[in-house]
Amino acid sequence: EMLLNKQKSQEEEQNNAKSLEEVEQLREERDELKMTARLMESQLEEAMKKYRKEAKERKKLYNEIQELKGNIRVYCRCRPISKAELDRGANDVTSFGELDDVTIYAEQGAKTFEFDSTFDPETSQETVFVDTQPLMQSVLDGFNVCIFAYGQTGSGKTFTMQGIPENPGVNIRALQELFRLVAEKGDEYIFEMSISILEIYCEQIRDLLVKGSDTKLS
């Protein structure tokens, strides 16, 4: 019986010693993990500082490029001749050059106009939007951007800006790009967005989001 008790005591001492070794090993591993975590936090903080610096520089260069293209840009798009116009004997009197110019042929003679870019009747909605797309990043960077169409009734403004569901125009594509960029950067920033839609008609400004088309703004 004394021999058995002695063996039990030795086993308990061995188990306790083993347990102490395991606890000590766990403590060492814990300390190593803490050091690793601190190191990773430091590296992450340093990486974030570099990222913010690079992002700031990218933002500056990106918008400088947009400014070099011109803070005010004027584009010209000609729509195709309609069937009714063809039935009346109308002819295409436009000619598009290679240097973003368009020539109009009239009875008084030809006259050429130059623009930042020109779009002939065959130009797709996607192509028209190409130069507008980069400006959506400028919007998120804090710059004011205004896009509007100007022209006589029936010149194609609504199609260019609004389009149709299966072939959206500049306005719809701009909003889609804006929401895409917001979703892409949602983990880094908090965005608040609002929208207003105005119409300038016969020198009157109308708020199209307010019920009643006669709502005029001063």
C-alpha positions as CSV (number, residue, x, y, z in Angstrom):
1,E,0.0,0.0,0.0
2,M,2.8,2.4,0.8
3,L,4.4,1.6,-2.5
4,L,1.2,2.3,-4.4
5,N,0.8,5.6,-2.5
6,K,4.4,6.5,-3.4
7,Q,3.8,5.7,-7.1
8,K,0.6,7.8,-7.0
9,S,2.5,10.7,-5.5
10,Q,5.2,10.5,-8.1
11,E,2.6,10.4,-11.0
12,E,0.9,13.4,-9.5
13,E,4.1,15.3,-9.3
14,Q,5.0,14.4,-12.8
15,N,1.5,15.4,-14.0
16,N,1.7,18.7,-12.1
17,A,5.2,19.4,-13.5
18,K,3.9,18.6,-17.0
19,S,0.9,20.9,-16.4
20,L,3.2,23.7,-15.2
21,E,5.3,23.2,-18.4
22,E,2.2,23.4,-20.5
23,V,1.0,26.5,-18.7
24,E,4.4,28.1,-19.1
25,Q,4.4,27.2,-22.8
26,L,1.0,28.7,-23.2
27,R,2.1,31.9,-21.5
28,E,5.1,32.1,-23.8
29,E,2.9,31.5,-26.8
30,R,0.5,34.2,-25.5
31,D,3.3,36.7,-25.1
32,E,4.6,35.9,-28.6
33,L,1.1,36.4,-30.0
34,K,0.8,39.7,-28.1
35,M,4.1,40.9,-29.5
36,T,3.0,39.7,-33.0
37,A,-0.3,41.6,-32.7
38,R,1.4,44.8,-31.6
39,L,3.9,44.5,-34.5
40,M,1.0,43.9,-36.9
41,E,-0.9,46.9,-35.5
42,S,2.1,49.1,-35.9
43,Q,2.7,47.8,-39.5
44,L,-1.0,48.3,-40.2
45,E,-1.0,51.8,-38.9
46,E,2.1,52.6,-40.9
47,A,0.5,51.1,-44.0
48,M,-2.7,53.1,-43.5
49,K,-0.6,56.3,-43.2
50,K,1.1,55.5,-46.5
51,Y,-2.2,54.6,-48.1
52,R,-3.8,57.9,-47.0
53,K,-0.8,59.8,-48.3
54,E,-0.9,58.0,-51.6
55,A,-4.7,58.4,-51.8
56,K,-4.3,62.2,-51.2
57,E,-1.6,62.4,-53.9
58,R,-3.7,60.3,-56.3
59,K,-6.7,62.5,-55.7
60,K,-4.7,65.7,-56.3
61,L,-3.1,64.3,-59.6
62,Y,-6.4,62.8,-60.8
63,N,-8.3,66.1,-60.5
64,E,-5.4,68.1,-61.9
65,I,-5.8,65.9,-65.0
66,Q,-9.5,66.7,-65.1
67,E,-8.7,70.4,-64.8
68,L,-6.2,70.2,-67.7
69,K,-8.9,68.8,-69.8
70,G,-10.9,72.0,-69.0
71,N,-13.1,73.0,-66.2
72,I,-15.8,73.8,-68.7
73,R,-16.2,71.4,-71.6
74,V,-18.6,71.7,-74.5
75,Y,-19.7,68.7,-76.5
76,C,-21.8,68.5,-79.6
77,R,-24.0,65.6,-80.6
78,C,-26.1,65.4,-83.7
79,R,-29.1,63.0,-83.7
80,P,-30.1,61.0,-86.8
81,I,-32.7,62.4,-89.2
82,S,-36.1,61.2,-88.2
83,K,-38.5,59.4,-90.6
84,A,-40.8,62.3,-90.7
85,E,-38.0,64.6,-91.7
86,L,-36.9,62.2,-94.4
87,D,-40.5,62.1,-95.7
88,R,-40.4,65.9,-96.0
89,G,-37.2,65.6,-98.1
90,A,-34.7,66.7,-95.4
91,N,-31.0,66.0,-95.9
92,D,-28.1,65.7,-93.5
93,V,-26.2,68.9,-93.7
94,T,-23.5,68.0,-91.1
95,S,-19.9,66.9,-91.6
96,F,-17.7,65.7,-88.8
97,G,-14.0,66.3,-89.0
98,E,-11.1,64.5,-87.2
99,L,-10.3,67.4,-84.9
100,D,-13.6,67.5,-82.9
101,D,-15.1,69.9,-85.4
102,V,-18.4,69.9,-87.2
103,T,-19.3,71.7,-90.4
104,I,-22.9,72.8,-91.1
105,Y,-23.8,73.3,-94.8
106,A,-26.5,75.9,-95.4
107,E,-27.8,78.0,-98.2
108,Q,-25.6,80.9,-97.0
109,G,-22.5,78.6,-97.1
110,A,-20.6,76.2,-94.8
111,K,-19.6,77.1,-91.3
112,T,-17.3,75.0,-89.0
113,F,-17.6,74.8,-85.2
114,E,-15.1,73.4,-82.9
115,F,-15.9,71.6,-79.6
116,D,-14.1,69.7,-76.9
117,S,-15.6,66.6,-78.5
118,T,-18.2,65.8,-81.2
119,F,-20.5,62.9,-81.6
120,D,-22.1,62.0,-85.0
121,P,-25.5,60.4,-85.3
122,E,-24.0,56.9,-85.1
123,T,-22.3,57.5,-81.7
124,S,-23.5,55.1,-79.0
125,Q,-24.7,56.2,-75.5
126,E,-21.7,54.4,-74.0
127,T,-19.3,56.5,-76.1
128,V,-21.0,59.7,-75.2
129,F,-20.6,58.9,-71.5
130,V,-16.9,58.1,-71.7
131,D,-15.7,61.7,-70.9
132,T,-18.3,62.1,-68.1
133,Q,-17.4,58.9,-66.2
134,P,-14.1,60.2,-64.7
135,L,-15.9,63.2,-63.2
136,M,-17.9,60.9,-60.9
137,Q,-14.6,60.3,-59.0
138,S,-14.2,64.1,-58.8
139,V,-17.6,64.3,-57.2
140,L,-16.6,61.9,-54.4
141,D,-13.3,63.9,-54.0
142,G,-15.4,67.0,-53.1
143,F,-15.5,68.8,-56.4
144,N,-18.7,70.3,-57.8
145,V,-19.7,68.8,-61.2
146,C,-22.6,70.1,-63.4
147,I,-23.8,68.2,-66.5
148,F,-26.6,69.6,-68.6
149,A,-27.8,69.5,-72.2
150,Y,-28.8,72.5,-74.3
151,G,-30.6,72.6,-77.6
152,Q,-33.8,73.3,-79.3
153,T,-36.9,71.2,-78.9
154,G,-36.6,67.9,-80.6
155,S,-32.8,68.0,-80.9
156,G,-32.3,64.9,-78.8
157,K,-31.5,66.2,-75.3
158,T,-33.8,63.9,-73.5
159,F,-32.4,60.8,-75.2
160,T,-28.8,61.8,-74.6
161,M,-29.4,62.6,-70.9
162,Q,-32.2,60.2,-69.9
163,G,-32.1,57.6,-72.6
164,I,-34.4,54.6,-72.4
165,P,-34.3,51.7,-69.8
166,E,-32.4,49.3,-72.1
167,N,-30.1,52.1,-73.3
168,P,-29.7,54.7,-70.5
169,G,-28.3,58.2,-71.1
170,V,-25.6,60.3,-69.4
171,N,-27.7,61.1,-66.2
172,I,-28.5,57.5,-65.5
173,R,-25.0,56.2,-66.2
174,A,-23.5,59.0,-64.1
175,L,-25.7,58.0,-61.1
176,Q,-24.9,54.3,-61.7
177,E,-21.1,55.1,-61.7
178,L,-21.5,57.2,-58.6
179,F,-23.3,54.5,-56.7
180,R,-20.7,51.9,-57.9
181,L,-17.8,54.1,-56.5
182,V,-19.7,54.6,-53.2
183,A,-20.2,50.8,-52.8
184,E,-16.5,50.2,-53.7
185,K,-15.3,52.7,-51.1
186,G,-17.9,52.0,-48.5
187,D,-15.5,50.3,-46.1
188,E,-13.2,53.4,-46.0
189,Y,-15.7,56.3,-45.9
190,I,-19.2,57.2,-44.9
191,F,-21.2,58.9,-47.7
192,E,-24.4,61.0,-47.5
193,M,-26.1,61.5,-50.8
194,S,-29.0,63.7,-52.0
195,I,-30.4,64.5,-55.4
196,S,-32.3,67.3,-57.1
197,I,-33.6,67.4,-60.7
198,L,-34.2,70.8,-62.2
199,E,-35.5,71.9,-65.6
200,I,-34.8,75.3,-67.3
201,Y,-37.6,75.9,-69.7
202,C,-38.5,79.3,-71.3
203,E,-36.1,80.9,-68.8
204,Q,-38.0,79.4,-65.9
205,I,-36.4,77.0,-63.4
206,R,-38.6,74.1,-62.4
207,D,-38.1,71.5,-59.6
208,L,-39.1,68.2,-61.2
209,L,-39.1,66.4,-57.9
210,V,-41.9,68.5,-56.5
211,K,-45.5,67.6,-57.4
212,G,-47.0,69.8,-60.0
213,S,-45.0,70.9,-63.1
214,D,-45.7,74.5,-62.4
215,T,-43.4,74.6,-59.3
216,K,-41.1,77.4,-60.3
217,L,-37.9,78.5,-58.5
218,S,-36.7,82.1,-58.4
